[in-house]
Amino acid sequence: MLFVDAAAPIVATTIAVLLAAGAPATKADAPSKTSENLWAAVTKPSPGPAQSIGGYSNGCIRGAQELPVVGKGYQVAKPSRQRHFGHPELIAFVQDLAQSLFEDGHGALFVGDLGQPRGGPAPNGHKSHQTGLDADLWFWAPKGADRSPLSTQRAEALAPKRIVSGGAAEPTAHFAARVPIMLRRAAEDPRVDRIFVNPGIKRELCKREPTDRAWLNKIRPWWGHDRHFHVRLRCPTSSPQCAAQNPIPRGDGCDAVAWWFDKKAQADRKKNRRRYRKGMGKAEGLPAACEALVEPR
């Protein structure tokens, strides 16, 4: 591997850990050969107390809750995907963040994918989002959405806007003043373990925060994520079978961002990205407690 500076090996090691633990996908891809899996066919959560089981990219959830498609300060985009389910702590986090932003005049929050009714692997779009602890939240919201909800038809057809663009991932006109506020507020929530954003967004945040950078530790650069940020919660204490990720390295992570734009590391980045994509949509090796949630009765 080739690295741009002393921080780059840490980035490469972190990426290897994320690939194993299930970092987020970058966009919705065509359905894989395993798309017709039982997890995608389930339409209701399993009964019982909430339990996140297994890893973020190799697990499931028992007793998930459904996020209402419209709530104070937020709306679920594309609800027909049936991916607005999660652990009660995730549901509460999304509602709390949306209400906080809305009441402070930062507009409506549009919610992308959380998880399937019983978690597990989705046929497309994600490798993670399996334990009810991941949420994709849009940076952008259409005008007027803070005054009244969109129609179901429009919410289904809506597409988020990129806030960074191009090979250099420079900010677009949609990089609004509320973006750093949204990310900081989410990062400072003790329920949050980490937040994935495009490397260009992380770089821009580092530029805009010259001193007070402690919260940037949770902001982790990853491919894509130029239209939404991916929030990942910590394993709930009430879920003993939930597999936590390795801790984030100390520091704000700003020095390591350069690796993502280093031409010498381009081949290495492509290799890691291909490796990640190969695992999408697969339901192999899930914990036994997960298999029981979708076994035919």
N, C-alpha and C positions, 0 to 999 in steps of 0.2 A: 504493500500500500504506500501511496505517496501522500504526504501531509504538508499543509501550509505552515503550521507552527506547532508549538508544544501542546496546544490545546486540542489539536486535531485527532491524535490517537484516542483521546477520551471520547470524542464524538463518534469515532468508528466503533469503539467498544460499546458505547451507549446504543448505537444503531443495532449492533448484534443482539443486545439484550432485548431491545424493542421488537425485533423480528421474532424472537423466541416467545416473547410475552404477548404479542398481538398488538402492535401499534396500529393506528387507524388506516383504513384505505383512503385513497385519494379521490376516487370518483366511482359512480355506479357503473359497473362494467356489464357486459352481456352475461346472461346466466351461464353458469358453468355446467359441466356434465352432471354435477351432483345437485343441480338447482331444485329438482323435484324431491327435496328431502322432507321428512316428517315435520321438522321444526317450522318450516315456512307454511305448512298446511294447517298448523294449529291456530285457532282463532280466539281462544280464551286462555287466561292464565290458569295454572293449576291451583287447587285449593290449599289452604294451610298457611302458616306463618311464613313471612318472607325469608328466603334463604338464597344468597348468592353462592353458587357452587362452582368450584374449579377456577380456571384462569380466564382472563378477559377475552382470550381468543380460543379458549378450549373449555367451555363451561355452559352453564344454564342458570335459570332462576326459578325457584318455586315460590308461589304466592306473590307474583308481581302485581303491581297496580297499573291501571291505565291512566295516562295523563289526559284529562279532558281536552278536547281539541281547541277549545277557546276558554281563556281564563283572564284574570286581571293582568293586563299588560303583555299578553302573549297570545299566539295562535300557532297551531300545528300546521305546517305546510305538508301537502300531499298525504293526508290522513289515510287514504286508501291503501297505502303501503303496509299498514298495520304494524308500524314500528314505533309506536308511541307508548310502549310499556317499559316498566323498570322497577327497580327496588323502591320501596316507599321513600328512602332517603334521597334517591335521585329525583323522584317526583317533587318532593318538598324543595329540593335545591333549585330546580328549574322555576317553580312557582315563586320562591323567595327572591331569586335573582330578577325575574321579570317584574315583580311588584316593586322592588327597590328601584330599578331603572326607570320604570314608568312614573312612579311617584316623584322622582327627582327630575322629571322632564326630559329623559333620554329616549323617549319613544317606545314603540312596541318591539318585542322580541319574537322573532320567528323561529320556531323549533323544527329542526330536521329530524333525523333518525335518533331514536333512543334504542330500543331493542324490540324483539318479537315477543309475543305473549308469554312464552316460556324460555325466552333467550335462545341459546344455541346458535349454530352457524346459519347465517343468511345466505341465500343462493347467489347474491351479488351485492356489491357495494361496500362490504366490510369483511375484515377477517376478525375483528374484535366485536364489541357491542353484544357479547354473548351472556354476560352475567347480570344485566340490568343496572350497570354502573357507569355506562358511557352515554354521552349526549352530544349531538351535533347542533350547534346554535348559530344562526346566521348573524353575520355582521350587519347586513343591510336589511331595511324594511321599507315597503312601499309607502308613499305619501298617504296620509290619512288613516293609516292602519292603527294609529294610536287613538283615533276618535271613534272608529267603529270597525268591527271585524269584517274581513273580506268574505265574499260568498264562498261556499264550498267549491264551486266550479273554478273560481279564480285562485283559491288557495291550492287547488290541485295543479293548476297550470303554471303557477308562479315559479320563477327561477331566480336564485340569488345572484348578486353582482360580485364580481371580483374586486377586491380592495387593493391587490397588488397584481402586476401584470408584466409579461415579457420575460426574457431570459434573465434580466437583472432584477426582476421582481420589485420594480419600483412602485410606489403608491399611486393608485388611480384617484379619480375624483370621488370615488365612493369610500375612500379612507377618511371617514367622518371623525369629528371630534369625540364622538361617543365610543369609538373603538378601544382606545386605551382604558377608558373608564369601565367598559364592560369586562375587559380582560383582567384588570386589576381587582375589580370587585369579586369576580369569580375566583381568582387566584388566592385572595385573602380569606376565602371561606375555608374553615378548618376541615370541612368534609371533602374538599378537593385534593386529589393526589397530584395531578398534573394536567396540563392543557396543551394540546397539540395545535400549532399554527404553522403557516408557511414560513420558511426561513427568512423571506423578505420582510414579513411582519415582525418577526423577532428582532431583526436588524434595525427596523424603524423604531421599535419600542426602546431599544438600547440607546439610539440617538436622542430620543425625546426624554429619557430619564437619566440625566447625567449623574445623579447622586443617590436618590432614593430607589434603589434597585432590588431590594430584598424579595419583593413579590415576583420579580422576573425569573427567579429560580424555577418556578413551576411552569413557566412558559417554554415549551419544548418544540424546536423546529422539526418539521416533517414534510414530506412531499405533499403537493396539493394544498388543501386547507387555505386557499386564497379567497373562498367565499363563506366559510364557516369556521368556527373554532370547536375543537373536540375536547369536551370536558370529561375527565375520568375521576370518579370518586375513589376514596380509599375503601378497602374491605370493611364492611360494617362489623362491629364487635359481636353482633348477634349472628354472624355467619361464619362459624368456625371452619367450614369447608371451602371458604373463599381463599384463593391463592393470590397473595399480594405480589406486586412487582418489586424489583430491587429498588432501593432508595435512589433518588436523584443525587448526582454529585453536588457537593457544596459549591456555592458561588452563584452569581447571576447568569452564567452561561453566555455572556455577551462575547467573550473572546473566541469562543468556539464556533460562532456563526460563520466566520470566514471560510471554514472548511466546505460549506455548502455551495460556495461560489468559486472555489478553487478549481481551475481547469485541469490541474494534475490529478485531482481526485475524481474526475468525472466518470472514468471507467469503473471505479470502485462503487460509486453511488448507483450507477446503472445495474451493476451486478446485485447489489443489495435489494434494489427495487424489484428486479425480476424474481428474486428468491421469495420476497414477500408475497407478490401477486400469485405465485404458484399455490399458495396455501389457502387462497380465498374460496369459500363455498364448500370446503371439505368438513365432514363430520366424523373424522377418524379419531379414535382414542379418547372419547369423552369419558368423564367419570361415570361410574356405574349408577350413581344417584341421578345423573342426567338422563341416561338411557331409559330409566324407569318412568320418566315424565312423558315420554312419547311412545312407549311400547303399546301395541294394540292390545286391547282388553277383550 
